[in-house]
Amino acid sequence: MITITLYQKAITCNGHANFSENGSDIYCAGVSAVIMSAMNWFQESDVAYEIADGLIKFKLVNDHPQNIYKLDLLKQQLRTFQQADFKKYIQIKESRKENYEK
Protein backbone atom coordinates (compact mmCIF):
# COMPACT_ATOMS: atom_id res chain seq x y z
CA MET A 1 0.00 0.00 0.00
CA ILE A 2 1.12 3.55 -0.71
CA THR A 3 0.89 5.84 2.30
CA ILE A 4 0.85 9.56 1.58
CA THR A 5 1.20 11.91 4.55
CA LEU A 6 0.28 15.55 4.08
CA TYR A 7 2.01 17.95 6.46
CA GLN A 8 1.54 21.71 6.67
CA LYS A 9 4.66 22.35 4.58
CA ALA A 10 5.64 18.90 3.34
CA ILE A 11 4.54 15.60 1.81
CA THR A 12 5.83 12.07 2.20
CA CYS A 13 4.91 9.12 0.03
CA ASN A 14 5.99 5.62 1.12
CA GLY A 15 5.47 2.14 -0.22
CA HIS A 16 4.14 0.43 -3.31
CA ALA A 17 0.53 -0.18 -4.29
CA ASN A 18 1.19 -3.81 -5.31
CA PHE A 19 -1.68 -3.63 -7.79
CA SER A 20 0.41 -5.27 -10.52
CA GLU A 21 4.00 -6.04 -11.46
CA ASN A 22 6.73 -3.53 -10.80
CA GLY A 23 6.89 -1.18 -13.77
CA SER A 24 3.26 -1.63 -14.79
CA ASP A 25 1.41 -0.60 -11.63
CA ILE A 26 -1.02 2.17 -12.58
CA TYR A 27 -1.55 3.28 -8.99
CA CYS A 28 2.17 3.81 -8.32
CA ALA A 29 2.54 5.51 -11.69
CA GLY A 30 -0.37 7.86 -11.00
CA VAL A 31 0.87 8.97 -7.59
CA SER A 32 4.43 9.37 -8.83
CA ALA A 33 3.30 11.37 -11.87
CA VAL A 34 1.24 13.78 -9.76
CA ILE A 35 4.02 14.40 -7.23
CA MET A 36 6.94 14.52 -9.67
CA SER A 37 5.20 16.88 -12.07
CA ALA A 38 4.16 19.19 -9.23
CA MET A 39 7.73 19.34 -7.97
CA ASN A 40 8.55 21.18 -11.21
CA TRP A 41 6.30 24.06 -10.10
CA PHE A 42 8.89 25.09 -7.52
CA GLN A 43 12.32 26.67 -7.79
CA GLU A 44 15.03 24.25 -6.74
CA SER A 45 16.07 26.60 -3.91
CA ASP A 46 12.53 26.59 -2.48
CA VAL A 47 12.30 22.86 -1.71
CA ALA A 48 14.20 19.93 -0.27
CA TYR A 49 13.43 16.41 -1.39
CA GLU A 50 14.52 12.80 -1.27
CA ILE A 51 13.60 10.20 -3.85
CA ALA A 52 14.31 6.47 -3.57
CA ASP A 53 12.54 3.23 -4.45
CA GLY A 54 9.13 3.46 -2.81
CA LEU A 55 9.86 6.83 -1.20
CA ILE A 56 9.33 10.49 -2.01
CA LYS A 57 9.88 13.17 0.63
CA PHE A 58 9.21 16.76 -0.35
CA LYS A 59 9.18 19.86 1.84
CA LEU A 60 9.24 23.61 1.49
CA VAL A 61 12.33 25.43 2.70
CA ASN A 62 10.95 28.76 1.49
CA ASP A 63 7.40 29.23 2.75
CA HIS A 64 6.60 32.19 0.51
CA PRO A 65 2.79 32.44 0.11
CA GLN A 66 3.06 31.44 -3.54
CA ASN A 67 4.89 28.24 -2.55
CA ILE A 68 2.27 27.46 0.11
CA TYR A 69 -0.41 27.91 -2.55
CA LYS A 70 1.37 25.50 -4.91
CA LEU A 71 1.80 22.94 -2.15
CA ASP A 72 -1.91 23.23 -1.29
CA LEU A 73 -2.74 22.54 -4.95
CA LEU A 74 -0.59 19.42 -4.86
CA LYS A 75 -2.33 18.27 -1.67
CA GLN A 76 -5.73 18.72 -3.35
CA GLN A 77 -4.60 16.58 -6.27
CA LEU A 78 -3.36 13.87 -3.91
CA ARG A 79 -6.61 13.91 -1.92
CA THR A 80 -8.43 12.75 -5.07
CA PHE A 81 -6.77 9.37 -4.47
CA GLN A 82 -9.12 8.91 -1.51
CA GLN A 83 -11.88 7.80 -3.87
CA ALA A 84 -13.28 4.34 -3.18
CA ASP A 85 -11.49 2.70 -6.12
CA PHE A 86 -8.11 3.72 -4.76
CA LYS A 87 -8.54 3.02 -1.03
CA LYS A 88 -7.25 -0.56 -1.29
CA TYR A 89 -3.95 0.69 -2.69
CA ILE A 90 -3.47 4.27 -1.46
CA GLN A 91 -3.93 5.73 2.02
CA ILE A 92 -3.87 9.49 2.69
CA LYS A 93 -3.01 10.77 6.16
CA GLU A 94 -3.24 14.37 7.35
CA SER A 95 -0.71 15.60 9.91
CA ARG A 96 -0.84 18.79 11.96
CA LYS A 97 2.97 18.86 12.02
CA GLU A 98 4.77 21.39 9.88
CA ASN A 99 7.23 18.90 8.36
CA TYR A 100 8.23 15.27 8.54
CA GLU A 101 10.96 14.15 10.90
CA LYS A 102 14.43 13.55 9.49
Secondary structure as GFF3:
##gff-version 3
##sequence-region A 1 102
A	DSSP	beta_strand	2	6	.	.	.	ID=ss1
A	DSSP	beta_strand	10	14	.	.	.	ID=ss2
A	DSSP	alpha_helix	26	39	.	.	.	ID=ss3
A	DSSP	three_ten_helix	44	46	.	.	.	ID=ss4
A	DSSP	beta_strand	47	52	.	.	.	ID=ss5
A	DSSP	beta_strand	55	60	.	.	.	ID=ss6
A	DSSP	alpha_helix	65	79	.	.	.	ID=ss7
A	DSSP	three_ten_helix	80	82	.	.	.	ID=ss8
A	DSSP	beta_strand	90	94	.	.	.	ID=ss9
###
